[in-house]
Amino acid sequence: MITRRTALAALPLLFTASHLRAQDVPQAPPRGASLDAVLDGVRDLDALKVVLVSREGEMLAERAFNGRGIGDSTNIKSASKSIISGMVGIAIDKGLLQGVDQKIAPLLESELPRNPDPRMSEITIGNLLSMQAGLARMAGPNYGRWVSSGNWVRFALSEPFDGEPGGQMLYSTASTHLLSAILTRVGEKSTLALSRDWFEPVEGFRIGSWERDPQGIYLGGNQMAMTASSLLAFGQLYQNGGRTADGVQVIPQQWIEQSWTPRTNSRFSGDGYGYGWFLRRIGGEDVRFGWGYGGQMLYVVPSLGLTVVMTSDATSPSARTGYRDELHGLLAEIIGAVRSA
């Protein structure tokens, strides 16, 4: 078994507009290790709570670690950005939104500053989804200042721009929160109510508690609680082309393809990014994943029909500590075990 703390390499994933190219990092372990053996060997990941592994809708493994329970609810943090993206795709399919090229300024006109930056009129739905809006980043040191404000939408639209619409990726929870505000307006219901309506056919999917801003808009892209099995149900929906096990089309398959098309890349990890999904190669396969603070991971491996969820303690960072890369390494081992089965 790979020793995750010593053997993982986190080389940047190089990005082009049409495909991903990179050294495949981390590599899968040698063939032969069973899935049970891989999970039995997880001893050094103290923050890990639950791992679920499903292939083509069949549950291959359910494990809880470090005294946690399989059915425990967890804050999935920014992994919820993938869910917001899915809801935008449904809204477009229902005709509530025109498409990814629709400008956001008319949709949020009442919240714009008195003399908005001219670039405000250029921002599209797609820019928000791919973190290319150019707006000031409401993440890291700015996050607390943003959520302490009296109006999160207005605050995000009033701060000086950090870049150009359609330019470099500027990861910001404010971008997905603006999408939540837009969904609330066009859907004429709260984002939570819309999610219950739209995902009702998806067996096992349920959002628990979810933070709201001072105006009552649910926080797009953070502070969303659910069980690991609920997150798995959402991932399996994407794995199955947007259809439930009963064949109900919930998310358009075309939207999934659009969401998994690389549009930019993270300056921190080098990973590609589509519409609410990160993209990289792990264990020899192209992987699409949602990632939340602390190590809340939703992995979809289309070539293997594989969906994997890992939840973790949500109170500690996972990127700068190397823990996220250790979870990538665990996925590589799971991929190797599934191939060998």
SEDO-149292 format. One record per residue (C-alpha): residue number from 1; residue in three letters; z negated, x negated, y negated. Coordinates in steps of 0.5 Angstrom, whole numbers. Each point is the difference from the previous one (the first is absolute). Example, Ala and Ser with C-alpha at 12.3 -4.5 7.8 and 13.67 -1.06 7.14 Angstrom:
% SEDO-149292
[1,'ALA',[-16,-25,9]] [2,'SER',[2,-2,-7]] 
END
This chain:
% SEDO-149292
[1,'MET',[0,0,0]] [2,'ILE',[2,-3,-7]] [3,'THR',[-7,-2,-4]] [4,'ARG',[2,4,-6]] [5,'ARG',[-5,-4,-5]] [6,'THR',[4,-6,2]] [7,'ALA',[7,1,2]] [8,'LEU',[3,5,-5]] [9,'ALA',[5,-2,-5]] [10,'ALA',[1,5,-6]] [11,'LEU',[7,-3,-2]] [12,'PRO',[4,4,-6]] [13,'LEU',[5,5,3]] [14,'LEU',[6,-1,-4]] [15,'PHE',[4,6,-3]] [16,'THR',[7,2,-1]] [17,'ALA',[2,7,-2]] [18,'SER',[3,2,6]] [19,'HIS',[-4,-3,6]] [20,'LEU',[-6,-5,1]] [21,'ARG',[0,-7,2]] [22,'ALA',[-6,-4,2]] [23,'GLN',[-3,-4,5]] [24,'ASP',[-3,5,4]] [25,'VAL',[-8,-1,-1]] [26,'PRO',[-4,1,3]] [27,'GLN',[3,-1,7]] [28,'ALA',[-2,4,6]] [29,'PRO',[-4,-4,6]] [30,'PRO',[3,-2,6]] [31,'ARG',[2,6,5]] [32,'GLY',[-5,2,5]] [33,'ALA',[-6,2,-4]] [34,'SER',[-2,8,1]] [35,'LEU',[-1,4,-5]] [36,'ASP',[-7,1,2]] [37,'ALA',[-1,-7,1]] [38,'VAL',[2,-1,-8]] [39,'LEU',[-5,5,-2]] [40,'ASP',[-5,-2,4]] [41,'GLY',[1,-7,-3]] [42,'VAL',[-2,3,-7]] [43,'ARG',[-6,-4,-2]] [44,'ASP',[0,-3,-6]] [45,'LEU',[3,6,-5]] [46,'ASP',[-7,2,-2]] [47,'ALA',[3,5,-5]] [48,'LEU',[4,4,5]] [49,'LYS',[-1,7,2]] [50,'VAL',[5,3,4]] [51,'VAL',[7,-2,3]] [52,'LEU',[4,6,3]] [53,'VAL',[7,-2,3]] [54,'SER',[5,5,2]] [55,'ARG',[7,-1,3]] [56,'GLU',[5,6,-1]] [57,'GLY',[-6,5,-1]] [58,'GLU',[-4,-3,6]] [59,'MET',[-6,-2,-2]] [60,'LEU',[-1,-7,4]] [61,'ALA',[-7,-3,-3]] [62,'GLU',[-5,3,-4]] [63,'ARG',[-6,-5,-2]] [64,'ALA',[-6,0,-5]] [65,'PHE',[-3,-6,-2]] [66,'ASN',[-7,-3,-3]] [67,'GLY',[-4,6,2]] [68,'ARG',[5,5,-4]] [69,'GLY',[3,7,3]] [70,'ILE',[7,2,2]] [71,'GLY',[0,6,-4]] [72,'ASP',[-4,-3,-6]] [73,'SER',[3,2,-7]] [74,'THR',[2,-6,-4]] [75,'ASN',[3,-1,-7]] [76,'ILE',[7,-2,1]] [77,'LYS',[1,-3,-7]] [78,'SER',[7,-2,-2]] [79,'ALA',[3,2,7]] [80,'SER',[0,7,-3]] [81,'LYS',[6,-3,-4]] [82,'SER',[4,1,6]] [83,'ILE',[-2,8,0]] [84,'ILE',[1,1,-7]] [85,'SER',[7,-3,1]] [86,'GLY',[1,5,6]] [87,'MET',[-2,6,-5]] [88,'VAL',[5,-3,-5]] [89,'GLY',[6,1,5]] [90,'ILE',[-2,7,2]] [91,'ALA',[0,2,-7]] [92,'ILE',[7,-3,-1]] [93,'ASP',[2,4,6]] [94,'LYS',[-3,6,-2]] [95,'GLY',[4,0,-7]] [96,'LEU',[-7,-1,-4]] [97,'LEU',[3,-7,-2]] [98,'GLN',[7,-2,-1]] [99,'GLY',[0,-7,3]] [100,'VAL',[-3,-7,-1]] [101,'ASP',[5,-1,-6]] [102,'GLN',[-4,6,-4]] [103,'LYS',[-3,-3,-6]] [104,'ILE',[-8,1,0]] [105,'ALA',[-1,1,-8]] [106,'PRO',[2,7,0]] [107,'LEU',[-4,2,6]] [108,'LEU',[-6,-3,-4]] [109,'GLU',[2,1,-7]] [110,'SER',[-7,3,-2]] [111,'GLU',[-4,-6,2]] [112,'LEU',[5,-5,-3]] [113,'PRO',[-3,-4,-6]] [114,'ARG',[2,2,-7]] [115,'ASN',[6,-6,-1]] [116,'PRO',[1,-2,7]] [117,'ASP',[3,-6,2]] [118,'PRO',[8,1,0]] [119,'ARG',[0,-3,7]] [120,'MET',[-4,7,2]] [121,'SER',[6,4,0]] [122,'GLU',[3,-5,6]] [123,'ILE',[-5,1,5]] [124,'THR',[2,4,6]] [125,'ILE',[-4,3,6]] [126,'GLY',[3,-6,4]] [127,'ASN',[-3,-5,-5]] [128,'LEU',[-7,3,2]] [129,'LEU',[1,0,7]] [130,'SER',[3,-7,1]] [131,'MET',[-6,-3,-6]] [132,'GLN',[6,-2,-4]] [133,'ALA',[-2,5,-6]] [134,'GLY',[-2,-6,-5]] [135,'LEU',[-6,3,-2]] [136,'ALA',[-6,-4,-1]] [137,'ARG',[-4,-1,7]] [138,'MET',[-6,4,1]] [139,'ALA',[-2,-4,6]] [140,'GLY',[-5,-6,0]] [141,'PRO',[-4,-1,-6]] [142,'ASN',[4,6,-4]] [143,'TYR',[-2,5,6]] [144,'GLY',[-7,1,-3]] [145,'ARG',[2,1,-7]] [146,'TRP',[5,5,2]] [147,'VAL',[-4,5,5]] [148,'SER',[-6,-1,-6]] [149,'SER',[5,4,-5]] [150,'GLY',[0,7,-1]] [151,'ASN',[7,1,2]] [152,'TRP',[3,-4,5]] [153,'VAL',[7,2,-1]] [154,'ARG',[0,-1,-7]] [155,'PHE',[-3,-6,0]] [156,'ALA',[5,-3,5]] [157,'LEU',[6,2,-5]] [158,'SER',[-4,-3,-6]] [159,'GLU',[-1,-7,2]] [160,'PRO',[5,-5,-2]] [161,'PHE',[6,-1,5]] [162,'ASP',[-1,-6,5]] [163,'GLY',[7,-1,2]] [164,'GLU',[7,4,0]] [165,'PRO',[1,7,3]] [166,'GLY',[4,-3,7]] [167,'GLY',[-2,-7,-1]] [168,'GLN',[-5,-4,4]] [169,'MET',[-5,4,5]] [170,'LEU',[-7,1,-4]] [171,'TYR',[-5,3,5]] [172,'SER',[-4,6,-3]] [173,'THR',[-4,6,2]] [174,'ALA',[2,3,-7]] [175,'SER',[7,0,3]] [176,'THR',[-1,5,6]] [177,'HIS',[-5,4,-4]] [178,'LEU',[5,2,-5]] [179,'LEU',[4,2,6]] [180,'SER',[-6,4,2]] [181,'ALA',[0,3,-7]] [182,'ILE',[7,2,0]] [183,'LEU',[0,3,7]] [184,'THR',[-6,4,-3]] [185,'ARG',[4,3,-5]] [186,'VAL',[7,1,4]] [187,'GLY',[-4,3,6]] [188,'GLU',[-5,4,-5]] [189,'LYS',[-5,-2,5]] [190,'SER',[-5,-6,1]] [191,'THR',[3,-5,4]] [192,'LEU',[-6,1,5]] [193,'ALA',[3,7,1]] [194,'LEU',[7,-2,0]] [195,'SER',[-2,-5,6]] [196,'ARG',[-3,6,4]] [197,'ASP',[6,4,-1]] [198,'TRP',[5,-5,1]] [199,'PHE',[-3,-4,6]] [200,'GLU',[-3,6,3]] [201,'PRO',[5,0,6]] [202,'VAL',[-3,-7,2]] [203,'GLU',[-5,0,5]] [204,'GLY',[-6,-4,-1]] [205,'PHE',[2,-2,-7]] [206,'ARG',[-6,2,-5]] [207,'ILE',[-2,-3,-7]] [208,'GLY',[-8,0,-1]] [209,'SER',[-3,-1,-7]] [210,'TRP',[4,-3,-5]] [211,'GLU',[-1,-2,-7]] [212,'ARG',[2,4,-6]] [213,'ASP',[1,-3,-8]] [214,'PRO',[-3,4,-5]] [215,'GLN',[6,5,-1]] [216,'GLY',[-1,2,8]] [217,'ILE',[6,-4,2]] [218,'TYR',[-1,-3,7]] [219,'LEU',[0,-8,-1]] [220,'GLY',[7,-2,3]] [221,'GLY',[-1,-6,4]] [222,'ASN',[-7,-1,1]] [223,'GLN',[-7,3,2]] [224,'MET',[3,4,5]] [225,'ALA',[-4,1,7]] [226,'MET',[2,2,7]] [227,'THR',[-1,-2,7]] [228,'ALA',[4,-6,3]] [229,'SER',[4,6,4]] [230,'SER',[2,4,-6]] [231,'LEU',[3,-7,-3]] [232,'LEU',[3,-1,7]] [233,'ALA',[3,7,0]] [234,'PHE',[3,-1,-6]] [235,'GLY',[3,-7,2]] [236,'GLN',[3,4,6]] [237,'LEU',[4,5,-4]] [238,'TYR',[3,-6,-3]] [239,'GLN',[1,-3,7]] [240,'ASN',[4,6,2]] [241,'GLY',[5,1,-6]] [242,'GLY',[-5,4,-4]] [243,'ARG',[0,5,6]] [244,'THR',[-6,3,3]] [245,'ALA',[-1,0,8]] [246,'ASP',[2,7,0]] [247,'GLY',[7,-2,-4]] [248,'VAL',[-2,3,-7]] [249,'GLN',[3,-4,-5]] [250,'VAL',[-6,-2,-5]] [251,'ILE',[3,-6,-4]] [252,'PRO',[8,-1,0]] [253,'GLN',[2,-5,4]] [254,'GLN',[4,-3,-6]] [255,'TRP',[-6,-1,-4]] [256,'ILE',[-3,-4,5]] [257,'GLU',[6,-4,0]] [258,'GLN',[0,-1,-7]] [259,'SER',[-8,-1,0]] [260,'TRP',[1,-6,5]] [261,'THR',[6,-3,-4]] [262,'PRO',[-3,-6,-4]] [263,'ARG',[1,0,-7]] [264,'THR',[-5,-5,-3]] [265,'ASN',[-5,-5,3]] [266,'SER',[-7,-2,-1]] [267,'ARG',[-1,-6,-5]] [268,'PHE',[-7,-1,4]] [269,'SER',[2,1,7]] [270,'GLY',[8,-1,0]] [271,'ASP',[0,7,4]] [272,'GLY',[6,4,-1]] [273,'TYR',[-2,7,-3]] [274,'GLY',[4,7,0]] [275,'TYR',[-3,6,-2]] [276,'GLY',[-7,0,1]] [277,'TRP',[1,-5,7]] [278,'PHE',[-1,-7,1]] [279,'LEU',[5,-3,4]] [280,'ARG',[0,-7,4]] [281,'ARG',[1,-3,7]] [282,'ILE',[-6,-1,4]] [283,'GLY',[0,-2,8]] [284,'GLY',[8,0,0]] [285,'GLU',[1,7,-3]] [286,'ASP',[1,3,-6]] [287,'VAL',[-6,4,-2]] [288,'ARG',[-1,5,-6]] [289,'PHE',[-7,1,-2]] [290,'GLY',[-5,3,-5]] [291,'TRP',[-6,-4,-2]] [292,'GLY',[-6,2,-3]] [293,'TYR',[-6,-4,-3]] [294,'GLY',[-5,-3,5]] [295,'GLY',[5,0,6]] [296,'GLN',[3,7,0]] [297,'MET',[6,-1,4]] [298,'LEU',[6,5,3]] [299,'TYR',[5,-4,3]] [300,'VAL',[7,3,3]] [301,'VAL',[4,-4,4]] [302,'PRO',[6,4,1]] [303,'SER',[4,-4,5]] [304,'LEU',[-6,1,5]] [305,'GLY',[-2,7,-2]] [306,'LEU',[-7,-3,-1]] [307,'THR',[-5,3,-5]] [308,'VAL',[-6,-4,-1]] [309,'VAL',[-6,2,-5]] [310,'MET',[-6,-5,-2]] [311,'THR',[-6,2,-4]] [312,'SER',[-5,-5,-3]] [313,'ASP',[-6,0,-5]] [314,'ALA',[3,2,-6]] [315,'THR',[-5,-4,-5]] [316,'SER',[3,-7,1]] [317,'PRO',[7,-3,-2]] [318,'SER',[5,-1,6]] [319,'ALA',[5,-4,-4]] [320,'ARG',[-3,-6,-3]] [321,'THR',[-5,-1,6]] [322,'GLY',[6,0,5]] [323,'TYR',[-3,6,4]] [324,'ARG',[7,4,-1]] [325,'ASP',[4,-6,3]] [326,'GLU',[-5,0,6]] [327,'LEU',[1,8,1]] [328,'HIS',[8,-2,-1]] [329,'GLY',[-2,-5,6]] [330,'LEU',[-3,5,4]] [331,'LEU',[6,4,-1]] [332,'ALA',[4,-5,3]] [333,'GLU',[-4,-1,6]] [334,'ILE',[0,8,1]] [335,'ILE',[8,-1,-1]] [336,'GLY',[0,-5,6]] [337,'ALA',[-4,4,4]] [338,'VAL',[4,6,0]] [339,'ARG',[6,-4,1]] [340,'SER',[-3,-3,6]] [341,'ALA',[-2,7,3]] 
END
